[in-house]
């Protein structure tokens, strides 16, 4: 859906304008940071059109062309649009003037595939638990895992925030495994491995849905083509 439709909910308008994901846009609205026609609006369902004067923190919100990028995130780079500290943010590695933000997160110490976009609706579809888009990680462990540990990871382990869903686990080396999840809790792979008495030494995300890391070197990014973006939408269908 384009933001120049006759009428659209304010949160969706902000998402499609590349301001933030829809959930993050709802938070901006609730905090009173969004105005329409000079008036603060706190209802994310408020109907607006492209003719309305919509602003965030006083700055005008204008539609921009949709962009979707894939990045091979290096270690030490944080998965945020802006980094208040000294560490680099992932958006600094993408050569684009669009207001991009990362879809989901990778820990600063983790590496690999990260999608960045200004399409808030796509970001919401790829991250919302309801859609269960698969994420695959290549994991190096501190010690060789036993078959029993691998089966426990597959069936699900109990974490402090509840049991994990079944996962696909494949041994790829003496101390290496490939884990595919359809949920995305904070530091989930690391916590799952700790729950079976092991430790992650290195973690790299290699796939999100139909999108693979390919031959991107650490720190490299490329813009996705229309077919790749279409497949990501198909990945996120309920």
BAKE-326857 format. One record per residue (C-alpha): chain; z, x, y. Coordinates in pm, 1 decimal. Layout:
BEGIN
<pt chain="A" w="Z" u="X" v="Y"/>
...
This chain:
BEGIN
<pt chain="A" w="0.0" u="0.0" v="0.0"/>
<pt chain="A" w="-85.4" u="135.2" v="343.8"/>
<pt chain="A" w="156.6" u="124.1" v="635.3"/>
<pt chain="A" w="-95.5" u="-55.3" v="852.5"/>
<pt chain="A" w="-63.8" u="-377.1" v="650.7"/>
<pt chain="A" w="14.5" u="-682.1" v="868.3"/>
<pt chain="A" w="382.3" u="-675.4" v="775.8"/>
<pt chain="A" w="606.6" u="-456.8" v="560.5"/>
<pt chain="A" w="978.7" u="-398.9" v="514.3"/>
<pt chain="A" w="1117.0" u="-137.2" v="749.8"/>
<pt chain="A" w="1245.4" u="91.2" v="470.9"/>
<pt chain="A" w="907.0" u="85.0" v="300.4"/>
<pt chain="A" w="733.7" u="147.7" v="634.3"/>
<pt chain="A" w="940.4" u="463.4" v="685.5"/>
<pt chain="A" w="873.6" u="575.6" v="329.6"/>
<pt chain="A" w="499.0" u="532.8" v="360.4"/>
<pt chain="A" w="503.0" u="708.3" v="697.6"/>
<pt chain="A" w="643.3" u="1016.5" v="526.4"/>
<pt chain="A" w="986.0" u="1003.5" v="690.0"/>
<pt chain="A" w="1186.5" u="995.3" v="365.6"/>
<pt chain="A" w="1202.9" u="830.1" v="25.6"/>
<pt chain="A" w="1275.1" u="459.1" v="35.1"/>
<pt chain="A" w="1638.9" u="503.9" v="-64.5"/>
<pt chain="A" w="1688.1" u="777.8" v="194.8"/>
<pt chain="A" w="1514.8" u="558.5" v="453.2"/>
<pt chain="A" w="1760.6" u="278.9" v="380.4"/>
<pt chain="A" w="2043.4" u="522.1" v="452.6"/>
<pt chain="A" w="1885.3" u="623.9" v="783.0"/>
<pt chain="A" w="1860.8" u="257.8" v="881.1"/>
<pt chain="A" w="2219.9" u="181.2" v="778.2"/>
<pt chain="A" w="2344.2" u="467.6" v="994.7"/>
<pt chain="A" w="2180.7" u="320.4" v="1303.0"/>
<pt chain="A" w="1928.7" u="600.2" v="1342.9"/>
<pt chain="A" w="1624.0" u="370.7" v="1347.7"/>
<pt chain="A" w="1503.2" u="157.2" v="1638.1"/>
<pt chain="A" w="1227.3" u="-102.4" v="1661.6"/>
<pt chain="A" w="1106.7" u="-183.2" v="2010.2"/>
<pt chain="A" w="1398.3" u="8.3" v="2155.8"/>
<pt chain="A" w="1661.9" u="-186.5" v="1959.0"/>
<pt chain="A" w="1872.8" u="-38.5" v="1679.3"/>
<pt chain="A" w="1794.0" u="-207.4" v="1346.4"/>
<pt chain="A" w="2029.4" u="-180.3" v="1049.3"/>
<pt chain="A" w="1850.2" u="-421.1" v="814.4"/>
<pt chain="A" w="1608.8" u="-232.9" v="582.3"/>
<pt chain="A" w="1430.9" u="-562.8" v="508.6"/>
<pt chain="A" w="1330.7" u="-613.9" v="872.0"/>
<pt chain="A" w="956.6" u="-682.8" v="883.0"/>
<pt chain="A" w="749.9" u="-445.2" v="1098.9"/>
<pt chain="A" w="384.9" u="-368.7" v="1155.5"/>
<pt chain="A" w="195.1" u="-61.6" v="1268.4"/>
<pt chain="A" w="189.9" u="-210.2" v="1619.5"/>
<pt chain="A" w="571.1" u="-194.1" v="1647.7"/>
<pt chain="A" w="740.8" u="94.3" v="1824.3"/>
<pt chain="A" w="940.7" u="233.9" v="1530.4"/>
<pt chain="A" w="1149.4" u="544.5" v="1597.9"/>
<pt chain="A" w="1394.2" u="763.7" v="1406.3"/>
<pt chain="A" w="1645.8" u="954.4" v="1617.5"/>
<pt chain="A" w="1429.2" u="874.5" v="1917.6"/>
<pt chain="A" w="1110.9" u="1021.7" v="1773.5"/>
<pt chain="A" w="813.4" u="791.6" v="1708.2"/>
<pt chain="A" w="716.2" u="717.1" v="1348.7"/>
<pt chain="A" w="343.0" u="735.0" v="1293.8"/>
<pt chain="A" w="150.1" u="702.7" v="967.8"/>
<pt chain="A" w="1.5" u="1020.3" v="827.4"/>
<pt chain="A" w="-237.1" u="1079.2" v="537.3"/>
<pt chain="A" w="-69.7" u="1087.7" v="197.3"/>
<pt chain="A" w="-24.2" u="1431.7" v="45.3"/>
<pt chain="A" w="112.0" u="1530.3" v="-296.1"/>
<pt chain="A" w="172.8" u="1895.7" v="-384.7"/>
<pt chain="A" w="301.7" u="2080.2" v="-689.1"/>
<pt chain="A" w="507.6" u="2395.6" v="-634.5"/>
<pt chain="A" w="634.3" u="2662.8" v="-872.3"/>
<pt chain="A" w="980.0" u="2696.7" v="-719.7"/>
<pt chain="A" w="1123.2" u="3049.6" v="-729.3"/>
<pt chain="A" w="1491.0" u="3121.5" v="-783.3"/>
<pt chain="A" w="1703.5" u="3124.0" v="-468.7"/>
<pt chain="A" w="1496.4" u="2858.9" v="-287.8"/>
<pt chain="A" w="1671.0" u="2526.7" v="-230.9"/>
<pt chain="A" w="1518.0" u="2186.4" v="-309.5"/>
<pt chain="A" w="1557.0" u="2035.2" v="35.0"/>
<pt chain="A" w="1325.8" u="1955.2" v="322.7"/>
<pt chain="A" w="1552.4" u="2144.7" v="560.8"/>
<pt chain="A" w="1805.0" u="2416.5" v="486.1"/>
<pt chain="A" w="2084.6" u="2463.7" v="741.0"/>
<pt chain="A" w="2184.3" u="2798.9" v="591.2"/>
<pt chain="A" w="1990.9" u="3121.1" v="544.8"/>
<pt chain="A" w="1817.8" u="3034.0" v="220.0"/>
<pt chain="A" w="1456.0" u="2922.1" v="223.9"/>
<pt chain="A" w="1372.2" u="2556.8" v="160.2"/>
<pt chain="A" w="1089.9" u="2450.9" v="-69.8"/>
<pt chain="A" w="889.1" u="2296.7" v="215.5"/>
<pt chain="A" w="860.4" u="2644.1" v="368.3"/>
<pt chain="A" w="639.9" u="2743.9" v="73.9"/>
<pt chain="A" w="377.0" u="2473.3" v="127.0"/>
<pt chain="A" w="103.5" u="2519.6" v="385.7"/>
<pt chain="A" w="93.9" u="2168.9" v="527.9"/>
<pt chain="A" w="175.8" u="2005.1" v="859.3"/>
<pt chain="A" w="275.1" u="1681.4" v="683.4"/>
<pt chain="A" w="639.8" u="1574.2" v="667.3"/>
<pt chain="A" w="685.5" u="1665.9" v="303.6"/>
<pt chain="A" w="1003.9" u="1638.5" v="102.1"/>
<pt chain="A" w="1081.3" u="1726.3" v="-260.2"/>
<pt chain="A" w="1072.1" u="1465.9" v="-535.8"/>
<pt chain="A" w="1403.5" u="1515.6" v="-713.9"/>
<pt chain="A" w="1578.0" u="1850.0" v="-719.3"/>
<pt chain="A" w="1604.4" u="2179.9" v="-899.3"/>
<pt chain="A" w="1915.2" u="2394.8" v="-866.3"/>
<pt chain="A" w="1877.4" u="2699.0" v="-644.1"/>
<pt chain="A" w="1901.0" u="2918.5" v="-956.8"/>
<pt chain="A" w="1644.4" u="2711.9" v="-1149.3"/>
<pt chain="A" w="1270.2" u="2759.7" v="-1124.3"/>
<pt chain="A" w="949.5" u="2578.3" v="-1200.5"/>
<pt chain="A" w="763.3" u="2258.7" v="-1126.5"/>
<pt chain="A" w="860.3" u="2062.0" v="-818.6"/>
<pt chain="A" w="652.7" u="1786.9" v="-657.5"/>
<pt chain="A" w="653.8" u="1749.8" v="-279.6"/>
<pt chain="A" w="503.1" u="1454.8" v="-96.8"/>
<pt chain="A" w="517.8" u="1234.2" v="209.2"/>
<pt chain="A" w="461.2" u="924.2" v="-6.2"/>
<pt chain="A" w="804.1" u="767.2" v="-32.2"/>
<pt chain="A" w="692.9" u="498.5" v="-274.9"/>
<pt chain="A" w="557.9" u="753.3" v="-522.1"/>
<pt chain="A" w="873.2" u="963.0" v="-483.6"/>
<pt chain="A" w="1086.1" u="660.0" v="-558.7"/>
<pt chain="A" w="880.4" u="572.1" v="-866.6"/>
<pt chain="A" w="901.0" u="925.3" v="-1007.6"/>
<pt chain="A" w="1277.7" u="954.9" v="-962.2"/>
<pt chain="A" w="1411.2" u="604.9" v="-1026.0"/>
<pt chain="A" w="1590.3" u="582.9" v="-1364.1"/>
<pt chain="A" w="1415.7" u="253.9" v="-1440.4"/>
<pt chain="A" w="1082.0" u="433.0" v="-1483.3"/>
<pt chain="A" w="1214.8" u="715.9" v="-1702.1"/>
<pt chain="A" w="942.7" u="967.9" v="-1619.3"/>
<pt chain="A" w="966.6" u="1257.7" v="-1866.6"/>
<pt chain="A" w="1070.6" u="1603.0" v="-1743.2"/>
<pt chain="A" w="1032.3" u="1909.2" v="-1965.9"/>
<pt chain="A" w="1232.6" u="2229.0" v="-1926.5"/>
<pt chain="A" w="1196.0" u="2573.0" v="-2084.6"/>
<pt chain="A" w="1549.1" u="2701.0" v="-2141.4"/>
<pt chain="A" w="1675.8" u="3047.0" v="-2233.2"/>
<pt chain="A" w="2023.3" u="3037.5" v="-2387.5"/>
<pt chain="A" w="2301.3" u="3293.8" v="-2399.1"/>
<pt chain="A" w="2307.3" u="3290.4" v="-2779.9"/>
<pt chain="A" w="2076.1" u="3154.6" v="-3051.7"/>
<pt chain="A" w="2144.2" u="2782.9" v="-3102.9"/>
<pt chain="A" w="2221.1" u="2643.1" v="-3446.0"/>
<pt chain="A" w="2028.6" u="2351.8" v="-3591.1"/>
<pt chain="A" w="2337.4" u="2135.6" v="-3558.3"/>
<pt chain="A" w="2353.4" u="2205.8" v="-3185.4"/>
<pt chain="A" w="1986.7" u="2116.8" v="-3144.4"/>
<pt chain="A" w="2037.9" u="1787.4" v="-3326.2"/>
<pt chain="A" w="2336.5" u="1707.8" v="-3102.7"/>
<pt chain="A" w="2124.2" u="1767.3" v="-2794.9"/>
<pt chain="A" w="1856.2" u="1540.5" v="-2937.2"/>
<pt chain="A" w="2094.2" u="1255.7" v="-3016.7"/>
<pt chain="A" w="2282.1" u="1285.1" v="-2687.9"/>
<pt chain="A" w="2608.2" u="1449.4" v="-2588.4"/>
<pt chain="A" w="2904.2" u="1313.7" v="-2396.6"/>
<pt chain="A" w="2941.1" u="1438.4" v="-2040.2"/>
<pt chain="A" w="3206.4" u="1353.2" v="-1782.7"/>
<pt chain="A" w="2971.9" u="1092.3" v="-1634.2"/>
<pt chain="A" w="2888.7" u="935.1" v="-1969.9"/>
<pt chain="A" w="2675.8" u="1007.4" v="-2278.1"/>
<pt chain="A" w="2321.3" u="1135.7" v="-2230.7"/>
<pt chain="A" w="2018.2" u="953.0" v="-2360.9"/>
<pt chain="A" w="1828.1" u="1089.0" v="-2661.6"/>
<pt chain="A" w="1613.0" u="1390.6" v="-2573.4"/>
<pt chain="A" w="1325.5" u="1577.4" v="-2735.0"/>
<pt chain="A" w="1430.6" u="1930.5" v="-2827.8"/>
<pt chain="A" w="1204.6" u="2198.9" v="-2972.8"/>
<pt chain="A" w="1294.5" u="2556.6" v="-3060.3"/>
<pt chain="A" w="1043.7" u="2799.4" v="-2906.2"/>
<pt chain="A" w="1216.7" u="3132.4" v="-2968.9"/>
<pt chain="A" w="1533.8" u="3289.2" v="-3102.7"/>
<pt chain="A" w="1724.8" u="3195.4" v="-2788.3"/>
<pt chain="A" w="1470.6" u="2963.9" v="-2626.4"/>
<pt chain="A" w="1429.4" u="2588.6" v="-2649.1"/>
<pt chain="A" w="1218.5" u="2323.9" v="-2478.0"/>
<pt chain="A" w="1405.8" u="2010.0" v="-2371.6"/>
<pt chain="A" w="1242.4" u="1688.7" v="-2250.8"/>
<pt chain="A" w="1455.7" u="1428.1" v="-2073.0"/>
<pt chain="A" w="1387.2" u="1086.2" v="-1928.3"/>
<pt chain="A" w="1689.6" u="1085.0" v="-1702.4"/>
<pt chain="A" w="1781.8" u="1316.3" v="-1417.1"/>
<pt chain="A" w="2152.3" u="1368.3" v="-1362.4"/>
<pt chain="A" w="2285.2" u="1655.1" v="-1155.6"/>
<pt chain="A" w="2258.3" u="1987.7" v="-1345.3"/>
<pt chain="A" w="2207.0" u="1782.5" v="-1662.3"/>
<pt chain="A" w="2040.0" u="2043.6" v="-1884.1"/>
<pt chain="A" w="2302.9" u="2304.9" v="-1800.6"/>
<pt chain="A" w="2586.2" u="2061.9" v="-1868.7"/>
<pt chain="A" w="2432.0" u="1944.5" v="-2196.2"/>
<pt chain="A" w="2402.1" u="2301.6" v="-2318.2"/>
<pt chain="A" w="2762.9" u="2372.6" v="-2219.0"/>
<pt chain="A" w="2871.1" u="2060.9" v="-2410.3"/>
<pt chain="A" w="2748.3" u="2220.8" v="-2735.2"/>
<pt chain="A" w="2925.3" u="2549.6" v="-2662.6"/>
<pt chain="A" w="2636.0" u="2751.0" v="-2524.5"/>
<pt chain="A" w="2518.6" u="2862.8" v="-2179.4"/>
<pt chain="A" w="2188.8" u="2854.1" v="-1990.3"/>
<pt chain="A" w="2065.6" u="3196.9" v="-1889.4"/>
<pt chain="A" w="1736.1" u="3080.1" v="-1740.4"/>
<pt chain="A" w="1590.2" u="2736.0" v="-1673.7"/>
<pt chain="A" w="1233.6" u="2651.6" v="-1574.1"/>
<pt chain="A" w="1083.6" u="2303.3" v="-1541.4"/>
<pt chain="A" w="731.4" u="2313.6" v="-1683.3"/>
<pt chain="A" w="622.2" u="1948.0" v="-1677.9"/>
<pt chain="A" w="679.0" u="1619.2" v="-1494.9"/>
<pt chain="A" w="506.6" u="1330.4" v="-1668.1"/>
<pt chain="A" w="139.9" u="1422.5" v="-1705.6"/>
<pt chain="A" w="164.2" u="1707.4" v="-1454.7"/>
<pt chain="A" w="209.4" u="2059.4" v="-1591.1"/>
<pt chain="A" w="298.6" u="2380.4" v="-1411.1"/>
<pt chain="A" w="-25.7" u="2543.3" v="-1519.1"/>
<pt chain="A" w="-93.1" u="2893.3" v="-1388.2"/>
<pt chain="A" w="92.4" u="2865.1" v="-1059.7"/>
<pt chain="A" w="284.2" u="3182.5" v="-985.9"/>
<pt chain="A" w="641.3" u="3159.3" v="-847.5"/>
<pt chain="A" w="618.7" u="3056.9" v="-483.5"/>
<pt chain="A" w="264.5" u="2920.6" v="-514.5"/>
<pt chain="A" w="172.3" u="2559.2" v="-440.0"/>
<pt chain="A" w="-142.7" u="2348.7" v="-459.3"/>
<pt chain="A" w="-233.9" u="2002.6" v="-341.2"/>
<pt chain="A" w="-301.1" u="1751.3" v="-616.9"/>
<pt chain="A" w="-634.7" u="1577.9" v="-653.0"/>
<pt chain="A" w="-679.0" u="1202.0" v="-658.3"/>
<pt chain="A" w="-698.2" u="1185.9" v="-1039.2"/>
<pt chain="A" w="-373.6" u="1380.6" v="-1076.7"/>
<pt chain="A" w="-195.6" u="1154.1" v="-828.5"/>
<pt chain="A" w="-328.7" u="846.5" v="-1008.3"/>
<pt chain="A" w="-191.2" u="976.6" v="-1338.9"/>
<pt chain="A" w="151.6" u="1026.9" v="-1178.3"/>
<pt chain="A" w="148.2" u="662.0" v="-1071.5"/>
<pt chain="A" w="57.9" u="568.2" v="-1428.3"/>
<pt chain="A" w="341.9" u="786.7" v="-1560.3"/>
<pt chain="A" w="589.9" u="584.2" v="-1355.2"/>
<pt chain="A" w="483.6" u="240.1" v="-1471.6"/>
<pt chain="A" w="775.7" u="44.7" v="-1620.1"/>
